[in-house]
Amino acid sequence: MKAELGIFMKFYFIGVLLLFLSGFVALMFNKKLKVPFISVASVISAILCTIPAFNALFKGENLVQTLNFGGVFNGINFVIDPLSAFFIVVISIMSCCAIIYANGYLKHYIEIGKNFCPHLIFLTSLVTSMLLVVTCQNALMFLICWEIMSLSSFFLVIFEHEKKEILKAGIKYLVFMHVSVIFIILAFAALSIEAGSFDFAAFTQVLQNNEQFANIIFLLAFIGFGTKAGFVPFHNWLPDAHPAAPSHVSAIMSGIMIKTGIYGILRILALIAIPSKIIAFGVLIISVISALYGVLYAITQHDLKRLLAYHSIENIGIIGIGIGVGMIGLTYGSGLVALCGFAGAILHVLNHSIFKQLLFLSAGSVYTKTHTRDVEILGGLIKSMPATAILFLIGSVAICGLPPFNGFISEFLVYAGMLKGLAINNFFVILALIFAIAGLALVGTMAILCFTKVFSIVFLGMPRSDKASNVTEDTGLSMIIPMSFLAILTLLIGLCPQFVFNMLKAPVEVLSSHAIEFSNAPTDILQQISIFALLFFGIVVGLCVLKCILCKGKIQFHETWGCGYDRPNNRMQYSASSYASPFLSMLKPLFKKIFDVEKPKKLFPKSAHFSLHIDDIEEAYIINPLIKFDEWFLSKFEKMQSGNLQSYMKYGLIFLVLIIIGCLIF
């Protein structure tokens, strides 16, 4: 048996090493073969990594490999338990889709002669580091892998570094990541000192025997990992970094990388076992606020990828709501509440990675053909890019949590956990859950508003500019196939959720440390949902087939009645701003609006202009003032940078004297 488990771990490490080296080996190939090579390597790596992961998920076995690096590290345990295994599956399969998509997306950059070799190295390094992060159980090595992940993603974000706004977004991302890692280091340092070891297994006893210490550690870890995940108020980097990166990188960052922050939170939670009540309520409240904040600002956006980035904050909030509900279930000893909450959160990690990658890749296809992300100047693309439009529509329905797609299933489990939690005989629990239920319901409503706006403005109606006209969908199979695969996954999970749910039980047991027994009730409900979903899907397919038979393949087109206008043009259509304006007008205090208006001055004006930009209130009132203060403060020391070597030696001498005096005094 041990020999068999050892083989599984060898598969995993071979897969990780193969993927990492493929980025360097690709340098030896012709420029047109570089991306196909790492695509093949990523497929093989995904297969090798998911074999041991599925074994751990379905058999509940922990696969352990100890590597001795010597020195301060000694023996480092790499463990594939069910929680790690779930994230390995998500990382391997989703990153594989994005890398295959890159074949088509990078084609333009290959043709214009851009050097993309470093990009491929950082791409494979990012995926490799994520795989190691979710399996390494040594604090020092974990931080090294975490830093590699942050640095490689930074270089991927600034792929087009010649553009000032992209370089600015990349630097902002790097600053936030290093602020976050400070809190993670503090958490691990305190744990290592208290436990006398860097190994995660040694942390368990320390955390479970001291509730106050565990609360402090969880708070530090939540800030550190929550910044990576994009929880409010640690989200500010995300709406800038995701749009700046190439679309396949945006898909990896939004669909996969931010989930490593969720993994970190869940791993600390698994070490604590039973969280305190105040921590459970805190996670739930912050998550509801994050979900509402993310979807609210998504509605205001005109940049397609920035809009999707804010929806990542929303969905991280939904995942956090599930985690908060699960923590409340553990705290109050309700196995069913804990099961539904954690299962919904973990499943939404997978579901969000699927439909968010689908949406980002679809947005990338639109960008490669129109060379713009501004939804206000798009329109009518469903006629010229029908496949992309349909795939984007599937992703839109899924992210709105509507049946029969996957987003509905994970949100249903979270709702089920909250509704079951109302039976807990505690006033504060009931109050918090009512707040969460209302918040999540409002999030779903606003998500529908946002994506009806996006899809209708981008794909329906008439082209609003020359960039949206004369577009063809010759993106190639390398872009269509990954998107189609993701669309099929959204449907399969929505139609057969009970089979996916069986994969969630083992990770949930890791989070509960087997402290409570779980009910089989969710499986029965999901089976009933599956029956109704299959019936609904069958009816829709049947109606489509019947229509094709009756119409005999012929489609008749008729002009839409134009209310007396015989020459309609693109200026008569709704804009994205006007579509969302009635809803946003009710929420004025939550935004900082910046208007750019040129009013008509004559009876027949030559020009008139109106545009509206919404600033993130955190950035407008907190981040930007801090940056301005920092610039002002540092400007006071500009004279010290004289370029004179003697002056610098003088400053160094003064500093050394002050250090010596300080040591003598204290």
C-alpha positions as CSV (number, residue, x, y, z in Angstrom):
1,M,0.0,0.0,0.0
2,K,2.8,2.4,0.9
3,A,4.6,1.6,-2.3
4,E,1.4,2.5,-4.2
5,L,1.1,5.8,-2.4
6,G,4.7,6.5,-3.2
7,I,4.1,6.0,-6.9
8,F,1.3,8.5,-6.7
9,M,3.5,11.1,-5.2
10,K,6.1,10.4,-7.8
11,F,3.5,11.1,-10.5
12,Y,2.8,14.4,-8.8
13,F,6.4,15.6,-8.6
14,I,7.1,14.5,-12.1
15,G,4.1,16.5,-13.3
16,V,5.2,19.6,-11.4
17,L,8.8,19.3,-12.6
18,L,7.7,18.7,-16.2
19,L,5.6,21.8,-16.2
20,F,8.3,24.0,-14.6
21,L,11.0,22.9,-17.0
22,S,8.8,23.2,-20.1
23,G,9.0,27.0,-19.9
24,F,12.8,26.8,-20.2
25,V,12.9,23.9,-22.7
26,A,10.5,25.9,-24.9
27,L,13.3,28.5,-25.5
28,M,15.0,26.0,-27.8
29,F,12.0,25.7,-30.1
30,N,11.0,27.8,-33.1
31,K,8.9,30.8,-32.0
32,K,5.7,29.2,-33.5
33,L,6.3,26.0,-31.6
34,K,7.1,27.4,-28.1
35,V,3.5,27.8,-26.9
36,P,2.3,24.5,-28.4
37,F,5.1,22.8,-26.6
38,I,4.2,24.1,-23.1
39,S,0.6,23.4,-23.9
40,V,1.4,19.7,-24.5
41,A,3.5,19.7,-21.3
42,S,0.7,21.3,-19.3
43,V,-1.8,18.6,-20.5
44,I,0.6,15.8,-19.4
45,S,1.4,17.6,-16.2
46,A,-2.3,18.0,-15.4
47,I,-2.9,14.3,-15.9
48,L,0.1,13.3,-13.7
49,C,-1.0,15.8,-10.9
50,T,-4.7,14.9,-10.9
51,I,-4.1,11.1,-10.6
52,P,-2.9,11.3,-7.0
53,A,-5.3,14.2,-6.3
54,F,-8.4,12.1,-7.3
55,N,-7.0,9.2,-5.3
56,A,-6.9,11.4,-2.2
57,L,-10.3,12.9,-2.8
58,F,-12.2,9.6,-3.3
59,K,-10.3,7.4,-1.0
60,G,-9.7,10.0,1.7
61,E,-6.0,9.0,2.0
62,N,-3.2,11.4,2.8
63,L,-0.2,11.2,0.4
64,V,3.0,12.3,2.1
65,Q,6.5,12.9,0.6
66,T,9.3,14.1,2.8
67,L,12.2,15.9,1.0
68,N,15.4,16.7,3.0
69,F,17.0,19.9,1.7
70,G,19.4,20.1,4.7
71,G,20.3,23.2,6.7
72,V,17.5,25.1,8.2
73,F,14.8,23.2,6.3
74,N,15.7,19.7,7.4
75,G,12.8,17.4,6.3
76,I,10.0,19.2,4.5
77,N,6.6,17.4,4.1
78,F,4.7,17.7,0.9
79,V,1.2,16.4,1.7
80,I,-1.7,15.7,-0.6
81,D,-4.7,15.5,1.7
82,P,-8.3,15.9,0.4
83,L,-8.2,19.7,0.8
84,S,-4.9,20.0,-1.1
85,A,-6.1,17.5,-3.7
86,F,-9.2,19.6,-4.5
87,F,-7.1,22.7,-5.2
88,I,-4.6,20.6,-7.2
89,V,-7.5,19.5,-9.5
90,V,-8.7,23.1,-9.9
91,I,-5.2,24.4,-10.6
92,S,-4.1,21.7,-13.0
93,I,-7.2,21.6,-15.2
94,M,-8.0,25.3,-15.3
95,S,-4.4,26.4,-16.0
96,C,-4.2,23.8,-18.7
97,C,-7.2,25.4,-20.4
98,A,-5.7,28.9,-20.2
99,I,-2.3,27.8,-21.5
100,I,-3.9,26.1,-24.5
101,Y,-5.9,29.3,-25.1
102,A,-2.7,31.3,-25.1
103,N,-1.8,29.7,-28.5
104,G,-4.3,31.8,-30.2
105,Y,-4.1,34.9,-28.0
106,L,-0.3,35.3,-28.3
107,K,-0.4,34.7,-32.1
108,H,-0.6,38.5,-32.7
109,Y,2.4,39.2,-30.5
110,I,4.4,36.5,-32.2
111,E,3.6,38.1,-35.6
112,I,4.7,41.5,-34.5
113,G,8.0,40.1,-33.2
114,K,7.5,40.7,-29.4
115,N,9.8,38.8,-27.2
116,F,7.5,36.5,-25.2
117,C,10.0,33.9,-24.0
118,P,10.2,35.3,-20.5
119,H,6.4,35.3,-20.4
120,L,6.3,31.5,-21.0
121,I,8.8,30.9,-18.2
122,F,6.9,33.0,-15.7
123,L,3.6,31.4,-16.9
124,T,4.8,27.9,-16.1
125,S,6.5,29.1,-12.9
126,L,3.2,30.6,-11.7
127,V,1.3,27.3,-12.1
128,T,4.1,25.3,-10.6
129,S,4.4,27.6,-7.6
130,M,0.6,27.4,-7.0
131,L,0.8,23.6,-7.1
132,L,3.6,23.6,-4.5
133,V,1.8,26.2,-2.3
134,V,-1.2,23.9,-1.8
135,T,0.9,20.8,-0.9
136,C,3.9,22.3,1.1
137,Q,3.4,22.0,4.8
138,N,6.5,23.7,6.0
139,A,6.2,27.4,6.8
140,L,9.5,28.5,5.4
141,M,9.2,26.6,2.1
142,F,5.5,27.7,1.9
143,L,6.7,31.4,2.0
144,I,9.3,30.8,-0.7
145,C,6.7,29.2,-3.0
146,W,4.3,32.0,-2.2
147,E,6.8,34.6,-3.1
148,I,7.7,32.9,-6.4
149,M,3.9,32.9,-7.2
150,S,3.7,36.6,-6.5
151,L,6.8,37.6,-8.5
152,S,6.0,35.4,-11.5
153,S,2.4,36.8,-11.6
154,F,3.8,40.3,-11.4
155,F,5.9,39.8,-14.5
156,L,3.0,38.2,-16.3
157,V,0.8,41.3,-15.5
158,I,3.4,43.7,-17.0
159,F,3.7,41.7,-20.2
160,E,3.0,44.9,-22.1
161,H,5.2,47.0,-19.8
162,E,5.8,49.7,-22.5
163,K,2.3,50.9,-21.6
164,K,2.5,53.3,-18.6
165,E,-0.9,52.2,-17.1
166,I,0.0,48.5,-17.2
167,L,3.3,49.1,-15.5
168,K,1.5,51.2,-12.8
169,A,-1.0,48.4,-12.3
170,G,1.8,45.8,-12.0
171,I,3.7,47.8,-9.4
172,K,0.5,48.4,-7.4
173,Y,-0.1,44.7,-7.4
174,L,3.4,43.9,-6.3
175,V,3.1,46.4,-3.4
176,F,-0.1,44.9,-2.2
177,M,1.3,41.3,-2.4
178,H,4.3,42.3,-0.3
179,V,2.0,44.0,2.3
180,S,0.0,40.8,2.4
181,V,3.0,38.5,2.8
182,I,4.1,40.6,5.9
183,F,1.0,39.5,7.7
184,I,1.5,35.8,6.6
185,I,5.1,36.0,7.8
186,L,4.0,37.4,11.2
187,A,1.4,34.6,11.6
188,F,3.9,31.8,10.7
189,A,6.7,33.4,12.8
190,A,4.4,33.5,15.9
191,L,3.3,29.9,15.2
192,S,6.8,28.6,14.7
193,I,8.1,30.3,17.9
194,E,5.3,28.9,19.9
195,A,5.4,25.4,18.4
196,G,9.2,25.2,18.1
197,S,8.9,23.9,14.5
198,F,8.1,25.1,11.0
199,D,6.0,22.1,10.2
200,F,2.2,22.6,10.0
201,A,1.5,19.5,12.0
202,A,3.2,21.1,15.0
203,F,0.9,24.1,14.7
204,T,-2.2,22.1,15.4
205,Q,-1.7,21.5,19.1
206,V,-0.7,25.2,19.7
207,L,-3.8,26.5,18.0
208,Q,-6.3,24.1,19.5
209,N,-5.1,24.7,23.1
210,N,-5.1,28.5,23.1
211,E,-8.2,30.2,21.7
212,Q,-7.0,33.8,22.1
213,F,-3.7,33.0,20.4
214,A,-5.6,31.1,17.6
215,N,-7.8,34.2,17.1
216,I,-4.7,36.5,16.7
217,I,-3.1,34.0,14.2
218,F,-6.3,33.7,12.2
219,L,-6.7,37.4,12.0
220,L,-3.1,37.9,10.7
221,A,-3.6,35.0,8.3
222,F,-7.0,36.3,7.1
223,I,-5.5,39.8,6.3
224,G,-2.5,38.2,4.5
225,F,-4.4,35.5,2.6
226,G,-7.5,37.7,2.2
227,T,-5.4,40.3,0.4
228,K,-4.4,37.7,-2.2
229,A,-8.0,36.5,-2.4
230,G,-9.5,40.0,-2.8
231,F,-11.7,40.4,0.2
232,V,-12.8,44.0,0.9
233,P,-11.0,46.2,2.1
234,F,-7.9,44.4,0.8
235,H,-9.1,44.2,-2.8
236,N,-7.8,47.4,-4.3
237,W,-5.1,45.8,-6.4
238,L,-7.4,43.4,-8.2
239,P,-9.5,45.7,-10.5
240,D,-6.2,47.1,-11.9
241,A,-4.1,44.0,-12.2
242,H,-6.6,41.7,-13.9
243,P,-7.4,44.1,-16.8
244,A,-3.7,44.9,-17.3
245,A,-2.6,41.3,-17.8
246,P,-3.1,39.3,-21.0
247,S,-6.5,37.5,-21.0
248,H,-5.2,34.0,-20.4
249,V,-3.2,35.4,-17.4
250,S,-6.3,37.3,-16.2
251,A,-8.1,33.9,-16.4
252,I,-5.5,32.2,-14.3
253,M,-5.2,35.0,-11.8
254,S,-8.9,35.4,-11.3
255,G,-10.0,31.8,-11.8
256,I,-7.1,30.1,-9.9
257,M,-4.5,32.3,-8.2
258,I,-6.7,34.3,-5.9
259,K,-8.1,30.9,-4.7
260,T,-4.7,30.2,-3.1
261,G,-5.7,32.9,-0.7
262,I,-8.9,30.9,0.1
263,Y,-6.7,27.8,0.5
264,G,-4.5,29.6,3.0
265,I,-7.5,30.6,5.0
266,L,-9.0,27.1,4.9
267,R,-5.6,25.5,5.9
268,I,-5.3,27.7,9.0
269,L,-8.9,26.9,9.8
270,A,-8.2,23.2,9.5
271,L,-5.4,23.6,12.0
272,I,-7.6,25.4,14.4
273,A,-10.5,22.8,14.0
274,I,-13.2,24.6,15.9
275,P,-13.1,28.4,15.4
276,S,-14.2,30.9,18.0
277,K,-17.6,32.6,17.6
278,I,-16.2,36.1,17.0
279,I,-14.0,34.9,14.2
280,A,-16.9,33.0,12.5
281,F,-19.2,36.0,12.7
282,G,-16.4,38.3,11.4
283,V,-15.7,36.2,8.4
284,L,-19.4,36.1,7.5
285,I,-19.9,39.8,7.8
286,I,-16.7,40.7,5.8
287,S,-17.7,38.2,3.1
288,V,-21.2,39.7,2.7
289,I,-19.8,43.2,2.4
290,S,-17.2,42.0,-0.1
291,A,-19.9,40.3,-2.3
292,L,-22.1,43.4,-2.2
293,Y,-19.2,45.8,-2.9
294,G,-17.8,43.7,-5.7
295,V,-21.1,43.4,-7.7
296,L,-22.1,47.0,-7.0
297,Y,-18.9,48.3,-8.5
298,A,-19.0,45.8,-11.4
299,I,-22.3,47.4,-12.5
300,T,-20.6,50.8,-12.8
301,Q,-17.7,49.6,-15.0
302,H,-17.3,50.3,-18.8
303,D,-14.0,48.3,-19.1
304,L,-15.1,44.7,-19.8
305,K,-12.2,43.1,-18.0
306,R,-12.3,45.5,-15.1
307,L,-16.0,44.6,-14.7
308,L,-15.1,40.9,-14.6
309,A,-12.4,41.7,-12.0
310,Y,-14.9,43.3,-9.7
311,H,-17.1,40.2,-10.1
312,S,-14.1,38.2,-8.8
313,I,-14.4,40.2,-5.6
314,E,-18.1,39.4,-5.5
315,N,-17.5,35.7,-5.9
316,I,-14.7,35.6,-3.4
317,G,-17.3,37.2,-1.0
318,I,-19.7,34.3,-1.9
319,I,-17.0,31.8,-1.1
320,G,-16.4,33.6,2.2
321,I,-20.1,33.5,3.1
322,G,-20.0,29.7,2.7
323,I,-16.8,29.6,4.9
324,G,-18.5,31.8,7.5
325,V,-21.6,29.6,7.5
326,G,-19.5,26.5,7.9
327,M,-17.5,28.1,10.7
328,I,-20.8,28.9,12.5
329,G,-21.9,25.3,12.0
330,L,-18.7,24.1,13.6
331,T,-18.9,26.6,16.4
332,Y,-22.5,25.7,17.4
333,G,-22.1,21.9,16.7
334,S,-24.5,21.7,13.7
335,G,-23.1,19.2,11.2
336,L,-25.6,20.0,8.5
337,V,-24.9,23.7,8.6
338,A,-21.2,23.1,8.5
339,L,-21.4,20.6,5.6
340,C,-23.6,22.9,3.5
341,G,-21.5,26.0,4.2
342,F,-18.1,24.4,3.6
343,A,-19.3,22.3,0.6
344,G,-20.9,25.3,-1.0
345,A,-17.7,27.4,-0.5
346,I,-15.4,24.7,-1.8
347,L,-17.6,23.9,-4.8
348,H,-17.8,27.6,-5.6
349,V,-14.0,27.7,-5.7
350,L,-14.3,25.2,-8.6
351,N,-17.4,26.8,-10.2
352,H,-16.0,30.3,-10.1
353,S,-12.8,29.1,-11.7
354,I,-14.8,27.6,-14.5
355,F,-17.2,30.3,-15.4
356,K,-14.8,33.2,-14.6
357,Q,-12.1,31.7,-16.9
358,L,-14.8,31.2,-19.6
359,L,-15.8,34.9,-19.3
360,F,-12.2,36.2,-19.3
361,L,-11.2,34.0,-22.2
362,S,-14.4,35.2,-24.1
363,A,-13.5,38.8,-23.3
364,G,-10.0,38.1,-24.6
365,S,-11.4,36.9,-27.9
366,V,-13.5,40.1,-28.2
367,Y,-10.3,42.1,-27.4
368,T,-8.2,40.3,-30.0
369,K,-10.7,41.2,-32.7
370,T,-11.8,44.7,-31.7
371,H,-8.7,45.9,-29.8
372,T,-10.8,47.6,-27.2
373,R,-12.3,46.7,-23.8
374,D,-14.7,49.6,-23.7
375,V,-18.2,48.2,-23.8
376,E,-19.6,51.6,-24.8
377,I,-18.1,51.4,-28.3
378,L,-18.9,47.7,-28.9
379,G,-22.2,46.1,-30.0
380,G,-23.7,43.7,-32.5
381,L,-20.9,41.2,-32.1
382,I,-23.3,38.2,-31.9
383,K,-23.6,38.5,-35.7
384,S,-19.9,38.4,-36.4
385,M,-18.7,36.3,-33.4
386,P,-21.6,34.0,-32.7
387,A,-19.6,31.2,-30.9
388,T,-17.9,33.7,-28.6
389,A,-21.3,35.4,-27.9
390,I,-22.9,32.0,-27.0
391,L,-20.0,31.0,-24.8
392,F,-20.0,34.4,-23.0
393,L,-23.8,34.0,-22.5
394,I,-23.3,30.6,-20.9
395,G,-20.7,32.1,-18.5
396,S,-23.0,35.0,-17.8
397,V,-25.9,32.7,-16.8
398,A,-23.6,30.6,-14.7
399,I,-22.1,33.5,-12.8
400,C,-25.6,34.9,-12.0
401,G,-26.3,31.6,-10.2
402,L,-29.2,30.6,-12.5
403,P,-30.1,26.9,-13.2
404,P,-29.2,24.6,-14.9
405,F,-25.6,25.8,-14.7
406,N,-23.0,25.2,-12.0
407,G,-23.2,28.6,-10.2
408,F,-26.7,27.7,-9.0
409,I,-25.5,24.5,-7.3
410,S,-22.8,26.1,-5.1
411,E,-25.0,29.1,-4.2
412,F,-27.9,26.7,-3.4
413,L,-25.7,24.8,-0.9
414,V,-24.7,28.1,0.8
415,Y,-28.4,29.2,1.0
416,A,-29.2,25.7,2.4
417,G,-26.6,26.1,5.1
418,M,-27.9,29.6,6.0
419,L,-31.5,28.4,6.1
420,K,-30.7,25.4,8.2
421,G,-28.6,27.7,10.5
422,L,-31.8,29.6,11.4
423,A,-32.7,26.6,13.5
424,I,-29.8,27.3,15.8
425,N,-31.2,28.7,19.1
426,N,-29.1,31.9,19.2
427,F,-30.3,35.4,18.5
428,F,-27.0,36.6,17.1
429,V,-26.7,33.6,14.8
430,I,-30.2,34.2,13.4
431,L,-29.6,37.9,13.0
432,A,-26.3,37.4,11.1
433,L,-27.8,34.7,8.9
434,I,-30.8,36.8,8.0
435,F,-28.4,39.6,7.0
436,A,-26.3,37.1,4.9
437,I,-29.4,35.7,3.2
438,A,-30.6,39.1,2.3
439,G,-27.2,40.2,1.1
440,L,-26.6,37.1,-1.0
441,A,-30.1,37.5,-2.6
442,L,-29.3,41.2,-3.4
443,V,-26.0,40.1,-4.9
444,G,-27.7,37.7,-7.2
445,T,-30.2,40.4,-8.4
446,M,-27.4,42.9,-9.1
447,A,-25.4,40.2,-10.9
448,I,-28.3,39.6,-13.3
449,L,-28.6,43.4,-13.9
450,C,-24.9,43.6,-14.6
451,F,-24.7,40.8,-17.1
452,T,-27.8,41.6,-18.9
453,K,-26.2,45.0,-19.4
454,V,-22.9,43.6,-20.5
455,F,-24.2,41.0,-22.9
456,S,-26.8,43.3,-24.5
457,I,-24.4,46.2,-24.9
458,V,-21.4,44.1,-26.2
459,F,-23.2,41.5,-28.4
460,L,-26.7,42.7,-29.3
461,G,-27.9,45.7,-31.2
462,M,-25.8,47.6,-33.8
463,P,-22.0,48.2,-33.7
464,R,-21.4,51.5,-31.9
465,S,-18.0,52.2,-33.6
466,D,-15.7,51.1,-36.4
467,K,-13.9,48.8,-34.0
468,A,-17.0,46.7,-33.6
469,S,-17.7,46.7,-37.3
470,N,-16.3,44.3,-39.9
471,V,-15.2,41.8,-37.2
472,T,-14.7,38.1,-38.0
473,E,-14.5,35.1,-35.7
474,D,-11.3,33.5,-37.0
475,T,-9.8,33.1,-33.6
476,G,-8.8,29.5,-34.2
477,L,-9.6,26.2,-32.4
478,S,-6.9,26.8,-29.7
479,M,-9.2,29.6,-28.3
480,I,-12.6,28.0,-29.0
481,I,-11.9,24.5,-27.7
482,P,-10.8,25.6,-24.1
483,M,-13.8,27.9,-23.9
484,S,-16.2,25.2,-25.1
485,F,-14.7,22.7,-22.6
486,L,-15.4,25.2,-19.8
487,A,-18.9,25.8,-21.0
488,I,-19.6,22.1,-21.0
489,L,-18.3,21.8,-17.4
490,T,-20.7,24.5,-16.3
491,L,-23.5,22.5,-17.7
492,L,-22.4,19.1,-16.5
493,I,-22.0,20.3,-12.9
494,G,-25.4,21.9,-13.1
495,L,-27.1,18.8,-14.4
496,C,-25.3,16.2,-12.3
497,P,-24.4,18.0,-9.0
498,Q,-24.7,14.9,-6.8
499,F,-21.6,13.3,-8.4
500,V,-19.5,16.4,-7.8
501,F,-20.9,16.7,-4.2
502,N,-19.3,13.3,-3.4
503,M,-16.0,14.8,-4.1
504,L,-16.5,17.5,-1.5
505,K,-17.1,15.4,1.6
506,A,-13.4,14.5,2.2
507,P,-12.2,18.2,2.0
508,V,-15.0,19.2,4.4
509,E,-13.9,16.5,6.8
510,V,-10.4,18.0,6.8
511,L,-11.9,21.3,7.8
512,S,-13.9,19.8,10.6
513,S,-11.1,17.5,11.8
514,H,-13.8,14.7,11.9
515,A,-15.2,16.5,15.0
516,I,-18.9,16.2,13.9
517,E,-20.9,13.8,11.9
518,F,-22.4,14.8,8.6
519,S,-25.8,14.3,7.1
520,N,-26.6,12.7,3.7
521,A,-29.6,15.1,3.2
522,P,-27.8,17.4,0.7
523,T,-27.1,14.5,-1.6
524,D,-30.8,13.6,-1.7
525,I,-31.8,17.2,-2.5
526,L,-29.1,17.5,-5.2
527,Q,-30.4,14.3,-6.8
528,Q,-33.9,15.9,-7.1
529,I,-32.4,19.1,-8.5
530,S,-30.5,17.0,-11.1
531,I,-33.8,15.3,-12.2
532,F,-35.5,18.7,-12.7
533,A,-32.5,20.2,-14.4
534,L,-32.2,17.3,-16.8
535,L,-36.0,17.6,-17.6
536,F,-35.6,21.3,-18.2
537,F,-32.6,20.8,-20.4
538,G,-34.3,18.0,-22.3
539,I,-37.4,20.3,-23.0
540,V,-35.2,23.1,-24.2
541,V,-33.2,20.8,-26.5
542,G,-36.5,19.2,-27.7
543,L,-38.0,22.6,-28.6
544,C,-34.9,23.6,-30.5
545,V,-34.9,20.4,-32.5
546,L,-38.6,20.8,-33.2
547,K,-38.1,24.4,-34.4
548,C,-35.3,23.2,-36.7
549,I,-37.6,20.5,-38.2
550,L,-40.6,22.8,-38.7
551,C,-38.4,25.6,-40.2
552,K,-36.5,23.1,-42.2
553,G,-33.3,24.9,-41.5
554,K,-34.5,28.2,-42.9
555,I,-34.5,31.3,-40.7
556,Q,-36.6,34.3,-41.6
557,F,-35.3,37.7,-40.7
558,H,-37.6,40.7,-40.2
559,E,-36.9,44.3,-39.4
560,T,-37.8,45.3,-35.9
561,W,-40.5,47.9,-35.7
562,G,-38.7,51.2,-35.2
563,C,-41.6,53.3,-33.8
564,G,-41.7,55.4,-37.0
565,Y,-38.0,55.9,-37.4
566,D,-37.0,54.7,-40.8
567,R,-33.2,55.2,-40.4
568,P,-32.2,53.8,-37.0
569,N,-28.5,54.2,-36.0
570,N,-26.3,53.2,-33.1
571,R,-26.9,56.4,-31.2
572,M,-30.5,55.4,-30.6
573,Q,-29.4,52.4,-28.5
574,Y,-29.0,52.1,-24.8
575,S,-25.5,52.8,-23.6
576,A,-24.0,50.9,-20.6
577,S,-24.3,54.0,-18.5
578,S,-28.0,54.6,-19.3
579,Y,-28.9,51.0,-18.8
580,A,-27.5,50.9,-15.2
581,S,-28.3,54.6,-14.3
582,P,-31.8,54.1,-12.8
583,F,-30.4,51.5,-10.3
584,L,-27.2,53.4,-9.5
585,S,-29.0,56.7,-8.9
586,M,-30.4,55.2,-5.7
587,L,-26.9,54.5,-4.4
588,K,-25.1,57.9,-4.9
589,P,-23.3,58.0,-1.5
590,L,-21.4,54.7,-2.3
591,F,-19.7,56.2,-5.4
592,K,-17.4,59.0,-6.3
593,K,-18.6,60.2,-9.8
594,I,-16.3,62.0,-12.1
595,F,-18.0,63.7,-15.0
596,D,-16.5,64.8,-18.3
597,V,-19.0,67.1,-20.0
598,E,-18.9,69.3,-23.1
599,K,-22.3,70.9,-23.4
600,P,-23.7,72.0,-26.8
601,K,-23.4,75.8,-27.1
602,K,-25.3,76.5,-30.3
603,L,-28.4,75.5,-32.0
604,F,-26.5,73.2,-34.3
605,P,-23.3,72.4,-32.2
606,K,-20.3,70.9,-33.9
607,S,-19.5,68.8,-30.9
608,A,-20.9,67.7,-27.6
609,H,-19.5,65.1,-25.1
610,F,-20.5,63.4,-21.9
611,S,-18.8,60.6,-20.1
612,L,-19.0,59.3,-16.5
613,H,-16.3,57.6,-14.6
614,I,-16.8,55.9,-11.2
615,D,-13.9,55.8,-8.8
616,D,-13.5,53.1,-6.1
617,I,-14.3,55.0,-2.9
618,E,-11.5,53.2,-1.0
619,E,-9.0,54.2,-3.6
620,A,-10.4,57.8,-3.8
621,Y,-10.5,58.5,-0.1
622,I,-7.9,56.2,1.4
623,I,-5.3,54.9,-1.1
624,N,-4.8,58.0,-3.2
625,P,-4.5,60.4,-0.1
626,L,-1.9,58.0,1.4
627,I,0.1,58.0,-1.9
628,K,0.0,61.8,-2.1
629,F,1.1,62.1,1.5
630,D,3.9,59.7,0.9
631,E,5.1,61.6,-2.2
632,W,5.0,64.9,-0.2
633,F,6.9,63.4,2.7
634,L,9.6,61.8,0.5
635,S,10.0,65.0,-1.5
636,K,11.3,66.7,1.7
637,F,14.4,64.4,1.4
638,E,15.2,65.0,-2.3
639,K,18.1,67.3,-1.4
640,M,19.8,64.4,0.3
641,Q,20.1,62.6,-3.0
642,S,22.9,64.8,-4.2
643,G,24.9,62.2,-6.1
644,N,28.0,63.1,-4.0
645,L,29.8,60.0,-2.6
646,Q,31.2,61.9,0.4
647,S,27.7,63.0,1.4
648,Y,26.5,59.4,1.4
649,M,29.5,58.3,3.5
650,K,28.6,61.0,6.0
651,Y,25.0,59.8,6.2
652,G,26.2,56.2,6.7
653,L,28.6,57.3,9.5
654,I,25.8,59.3,11.3
655,F,23.5,56.3,11.1
656,L,26.2,54.0,12.6
657,V,26.9,56.4,15.4
658,L,23.1,56.6,16.2
659,I,22.9,52.8,16.2
660,I,25.8,52.5,18.6
661,I,24.3,55.1,21.0
662,G,21.0,53.3,20.9
663,C,22.6,50.0,21.7
664,L,24.5,51.5,24.7
665,I,21.3,53.2,26.0
666,F,18.9,50.3,25.6
